[in-house]
Amino acid sequence: MLTAIQVAVIGGDARQLEVINKLSEMDASVVLFGFDNLQNQFSGILKAPLTPEALDNMDAVILPTVGTDDHGYVETIFSSKELQLQEDHIRTLPKHAKIYTGMAKPYLKNLCDAHSIALVELLSRDDVAIYNSIPTAEGAVMMAIQNTDITIHGSRCMVLGFGRTGITLARTLQGLGAHVKMGVNRPEYFARAWEMGFTPFYTRDLHEQVANIDLLFNTIPSMIVTAQIIANIPHRAVIIDLASKPGGIDFRYAEKRGIKAILAPGLPGIVAPKTAGRIMAETISTLILEDASARRNG
């Protein structure tokens, strides 16, 4: 249980509701910031304006999956007011406090480093990323179905990147009967992709490999599908970019050439916020409990 543990939840979307509910079930003392318009009434949970003083006794601070932007602003769909996490807020936190987010930009990392506050990026954990790859893959398939006039079954699909999302997506497409090409950059990935029944190729050969595809899914967060590559993609093809912004596609040239290209980061929170929220809730509550136990025993 998290009895007497003080937790601040700052901004977020529907995923945060699962986190709040889980913390409440575990008897944590939870204060919400940026939830002015939230209709759900969680028993015993307070709402407050975001001031430095409001954070001075917090054991944990939970931010949205995307953390803050480059200026400290925190996204929230449950408030019409802007939320900005500033240096005064971080300075006020107890030194044992930890900040939890999905991923952090330099602004947040620098603030935490400057004040020796531990920052936990949940999406850097294999377990969270693998769990999240499931709604990401389902969302990608949904977008493919919505934006094509063919079935996934029998289609020629290409997945770029042999990471946690790429593997789950490729297996999902394969399970639906697609012919899946897998773009990799290392011999061991090539071997594993072949063993899993995909058609592997090295990304250095991407220009030749895209010549006869129906769907291209990118998970690599750097510019890989350049104008030169797009020039060799069939007009009928659809590109879906799952990498974090700005993605790995030359969207300007794709539009110029008349190829449909869609940037679709953050699909778990869009297509399955309850499931994605539960993934975050289980991990965050476990980590906070471990920290609390360590402090008590230390």
C-alpha positions as CSV (number, residue, x, y, z in Angstrom):
1,M,0.0,0.0,0.0
2,L,1.0,3.6,-0.5
3,T,-0.5,5.0,2.7
4,A,1.0,8.5,3.5
5,I,2.8,8.7,0.2
6,Q,2.2,12.1,-1.4
7,V,1.8,12.1,-5.2
8,A,1.2,15.0,-7.6
9,V,-0.4,14.3,-11.0
10,I,0.3,17.2,-13.4
11,G,-1.7,17.3,-16.6
12,G,-2.3,14.5,-19.1
13,D,-5.0,12.7,-21.0
14,A,-7.4,9.8,-20.4
15,R,-4.4,7.6,-19.6
16,Q,-3.8,9.5,-16.4
17,L,-7.2,8.6,-15.1
18,E,-6.1,5.0,-14.8
19,V,-3.0,6.1,-13.0
20,I,-5.0,8.2,-10.6
21,N,-7.5,5.4,-9.9
22,K,-4.7,2.9,-9.2
23,L,-2.9,5.3,-6.8
24,S,-6.2,6.0,-5.1
25,E,-6.8,2.2,-4.7
26,M,-3.4,1.9,-3.1
27,D,-4.3,4.6,-0.5
28,A,-1.8,7.3,-1.8
29,S,-2.5,10.9,-1.1
30,V,-3.0,12.3,-4.6
31,V,-3.3,16.0,-5.6
32,L,-4.3,16.8,-9.2
33,F,-3.0,19.8,-11.1
34,G,-4.6,20.8,-14.5
35,F,-7.8,18.8,-14.0
36,D,-10.2,21.7,-13.5
37,N,-12.7,20.3,-16.0
38,L,-12.5,16.7,-14.9
39,Q,-16.0,15.4,-14.2
40,N,-14.9,12.1,-12.5
41,Q,-14.9,12.5,-8.8
42,F,-12.2,10.4,-7.2
43,S,-12.9,9.9,-3.5
44,G,-10.4,11.7,-1.3
45,I,-8.4,13.2,-4.1
46,L,-7.7,17.0,-4.2
47,K,-7.4,19.4,-7.0
48,A,-5.1,22.4,-6.7
49,P,-3.5,25.2,-8.7
50,L,0.1,24.5,-9.7
51,T,2.3,26.5,-7.3
52,P,5.8,25.7,-6.0
53,E,4.4,25.5,-2.5
54,A,2.0,22.8,-3.6
55,L,4.9,20.5,-4.4
56,D,7.0,21.0,-1.3
57,N,6.1,17.7,0.4
58,M,5.6,15.4,-2.7
59,D,7.2,12.0,-2.9
60,A,6.4,11.6,-6.6
61,V,5.4,13.8,-9.5
62,I,3.6,12.2,-12.5
63,L,3.7,14.0,-15.8
64,P,2.0,13.1,-19.1
65,T,3.6,10.5,-21.4
66,V,5.2,13.3,-23.4
67,G,6.4,15.2,-20.3
68,T,6.8,18.9,-21.1
69,D,7.5,20.8,-24.3
70,D,10.7,22.7,-24.8
71,H,9.5,25.6,-22.6
72,G,8.0,23.5,-19.8
73,Y,4.4,23.6,-20.8
74,V,2.4,20.5,-19.9
75,E,-0.4,19.2,-22.1
76,T,-3.7,18.5,-20.5
77,I,-7.2,17.8,-21.9
78,F,-8.9,18.4,-18.6
79,S,-8.2,22.1,-18.2
80,S,-8.5,25.2,-20.4
81,K,-5.7,26.8,-18.4
82,E,-2.0,26.6,-19.4
83,L,0.3,24.6,-17.2
84,Q,4.0,25.4,-17.1
85,L,6.5,23.4,-15.0
86,Q,9.2,25.9,-14.0
87,E,12.4,25.8,-12.0
88,D,10.7,27.0,-8.9
89,H,8.5,23.9,-8.9
90,I,11.5,21.5,-9.2
91,R,13.5,23.4,-6.6
92,T,10.7,23.0,-4.1
93,L,10.6,19.2,-4.3
94,P,12.2,17.1,-1.6
95,K,15.5,15.6,-2.7
96,H,14.1,12.1,-2.4
97,A,11.2,12.9,-4.8
98,K,11.1,11.4,-8.3
99,I,9.4,12.6,-11.5
100,Y,7.8,10.0,-13.7
101,T,7.0,10.6,-17.4
102,G,7.0,8.6,-20.6
103,M,9.8,10.5,-22.3
104,A,11.6,13.8,-21.4
105,K,12.8,16.6,-23.5
106,P,16.1,18.5,-22.7
107,Y,14.1,21.2,-20.8
108,L,12.9,18.8,-18.2
109,K,16.1,16.8,-18.0
110,N,18.1,19.9,-17.4
111,L,15.8,21.1,-14.6
112,C,16.0,17.8,-12.9
113,D,19.8,17.6,-13.2
114,A,20.2,21.1,-11.9
115,H,18.3,20.3,-8.7
116,S,19.4,16.6,-8.3
117,I,15.8,15.3,-8.8
118,A,15.6,11.8,-10.2
119,L,13.7,11.5,-13.5
120,V,12.2,8.2,-14.6
121,E,11.4,7.9,-18.3
122,L,9.0,5.0,-18.5
123,L,9.1,4.4,-22.2
124,S,12.8,3.7,-21.9
125,R,11.9,0.6,-20.0
126,D,11.6,-2.6,-22.0
127,D,8.6,-3.8,-20.2
128,V,6.6,-0.6,-20.7
129,A,7.7,-0.2,-24.3
130,I,6.8,-3.8,-25.2
131,Y,3.3,-3.6,-23.5
132,N,2.7,-0.2,-25.3
133,S,3.7,-1.8,-28.7
134,I,0.5,-3.8,-28.6
135,P,-2.0,-0.8,-28.8
136,T,0.5,0.9,-31.2
137,A,0.4,-2.1,-33.6
138,E,-3.4,-2.3,-33.4
139,G,-3.7,1.4,-34.0
140,A,-1.4,1.2,-37.0
141,V,-3.4,-1.6,-38.5
142,M,-6.6,0.4,-37.9
143,M,-5.1,3.4,-39.7
144,A,-4.0,1.2,-42.6
145,I,-7.5,-0.2,-43.0
146,Q,-9.0,3.3,-42.9
147,N,-6.7,4.7,-45.5
148,T,-6.5,1.9,-48.1
149,D,-8.9,0.2,-50.4
150,I,-7.3,-3.3,-50.1
151,T,-7.2,-5.9,-47.4
152,I,-4.2,-6.4,-45.1
153,H,-4.4,-10.0,-46.0
154,G,-2.3,-10.5,-49.1
155,S,-0.9,-7.0,-49.0
156,R,2.8,-6.2,-49.4
157,C,3.8,-4.5,-46.1
158,M,7.1,-3.0,-45.1
159,V,8.2,-2.4,-41.5
160,L,11.3,-0.3,-40.8
161,G,13.0,-0.9,-37.5
162,F,13.5,-4.1,-35.6
163,G,12.7,-2.6,-32.2
164,R,10.0,-3.4,-29.7
165,T,7.2,-1.7,-31.8
166,G,8.6,-2.9,-35.1
167,I,8.6,-6.6,-34.1
168,T,5.0,-6.5,-32.6
169,L,3.7,-4.7,-35.6
170,A,5.3,-7.1,-38.1
171,R,4.0,-10.1,-36.2
172,T,0.5,-8.5,-36.2
173,L,0.6,-7.9,-39.9
174,Q,1.9,-11.4,-40.6
175,G,-1.0,-12.8,-38.5
176,L,-3.5,-11.0,-40.7
177,G,-1.9,-12.6,-43.8
178,A,0.3,-9.8,-45.0
179,H,3.6,-10.4,-46.8
180,V,6.0,-8.5,-44.5
181,K,9.4,-7.1,-45.4
182,M,11.5,-6.0,-42.4
183,G,14.1,-3.3,-42.7
184,V,17.0,-3.9,-40.3
185,N,20.5,-2.5,-39.9
186,R,22.4,-5.3,-38.1
187,P,23.2,-9.0,-39.1
188,E,21.7,-10.4,-35.9
189,Y,18.4,-8.5,-36.6
190,F,18.5,-9.9,-40.1
191,A,18.8,-13.4,-38.9
192,R,16.1,-13.1,-36.3
193,A,13.7,-11.5,-38.8
194,W,14.3,-14.3,-41.2
195,E,13.8,-16.9,-38.4
196,M,10.4,-15.2,-37.5
197,G,9.2,-15.7,-41.1
198,F,9.6,-12.1,-42.4
199,T,11.5,-11.1,-45.5
200,P,14.5,-9.1,-44.1
201,F,16.6,-6.6,-45.9
202,Y,19.2,-4.0,-44.9
203,T,17.9,-0.4,-44.7
204,R,20.8,0.7,-46.9
205,D,19.0,-1.1,-49.7
206,L,15.7,0.7,-49.0
207,H,15.5,2.5,-52.3
208,E,15.3,-0.8,-54.3
209,Q,13.1,-2.5,-51.7
210,V,10.2,0.0,-51.7
211,A,9.5,-0.4,-55.5
212,N,6.5,-2.7,-55.1
213,I,4.9,-2.2,-51.7
214,D,1.3,-1.3,-50.6
215,L,2.0,-0.1,-47.1
216,L,5.1,1.2,-45.3
217,F,5.3,1.5,-41.5
218,N,8.2,3.4,-40.1
219,T,9.3,3.1,-36.4
220,I,12.8,4.7,-36.8
221,P,12.9,8.2,-35.2
222,S,15.3,9.7,-37.8
223,M,15.0,10.7,-41.4
224,I,15.1,7.5,-43.3
225,V,12.3,7.7,-46.0
226,T,13.9,10.6,-47.9
227,A,12.7,12.2,-51.1
228,Q,14.9,9.8,-53.1
229,I,13.2,6.9,-51.4
230,I,9.7,8.3,-51.9
231,A,10.4,8.8,-55.6
232,N,10.6,5.0,-55.9
233,I,7.4,4.2,-53.9
234,P,4.3,3.4,-55.9
235,H,1.6,6.1,-55.9
236,R,-0.9,3.7,-54.5
237,A,1.2,3.1,-51.4
238,V,0.3,4.5,-47.9
239,I,3.0,5.5,-45.5
240,I,2.3,5.4,-41.7
241,D,5.0,6.9,-39.5
242,L,4.9,5.6,-35.9
243,A,8.2,7.2,-34.8
244,S,8.2,10.1,-32.3
245,K,8.0,13.6,-33.8
246,P,9.3,14.8,-36.3
247,G,9.3,11.2,-37.6
248,G,11.4,9.7,-40.3
249,I,9.5,10.6,-43.4
250,D,9.9,13.5,-45.8
251,F,6.3,14.5,-45.6
252,R,6.7,17.5,-47.8
253,Y,7.9,15.5,-50.8
254,A,5.3,12.7,-50.1
255,E,2.6,15.3,-50.4
256,K,4.2,16.8,-53.5
257,R,4.2,13.4,-55.2
258,G,0.7,12.6,-54.1
259,I,1.5,9.8,-51.8
260,K,-0.5,9.5,-48.6
261,A,1.8,9.8,-45.6
262,I,0.5,9.9,-42.0
263,L,2.4,10.9,-38.9
264,A,0.9,8.9,-36.0
265,P,2.9,9.1,-32.8
266,G,1.2,8.3,-29.5
267,L,-1.2,5.8,-30.8
268,P,-1.7,4.0,-27.4
269,G,-3.3,7.1,-25.9
270,I,-5.5,7.5,-28.9
271,V,-6.8,4.0,-29.7
272,A,-6.6,2.4,-26.3
273,P,-6.2,5.0,-23.5
274,K,-7.6,2.6,-20.8
275,T,-5.1,-0.1,-21.7
276,A,-2.2,2.3,-22.1
277,G,-3.2,3.9,-18.8
278,R,-3.2,0.6,-17.0
279,I,0.2,-0.2,-18.3
280,M,1.5,3.1,-16.9
281,A,-0.4,2.8,-13.7
282,E,0.9,-0.7,-12.8
283,T,4.5,0.4,-13.5
284,I,4.4,3.7,-11.7
285,S,2.6,2.3,-8.6
286,T,5.2,-0.5,-8.4
287,L,8.1,1.9,-8.7
288,I,6.7,4.3,-6.1
289,L,6.1,1.4,-3.7
290,E,9.6,0.1,-4.2
291,D,11.0,3.6,-3.4
292,A,8.8,4.0,-0.3
293,S,10.0,0.6,1.0
294,A,13.6,1.4,0.3
295,R,13.3,4.7,2.3
296,R,11.6,2.9,5.2
297,N,14.3,0.2,5.3
298,G,17.2,2.5,4.6
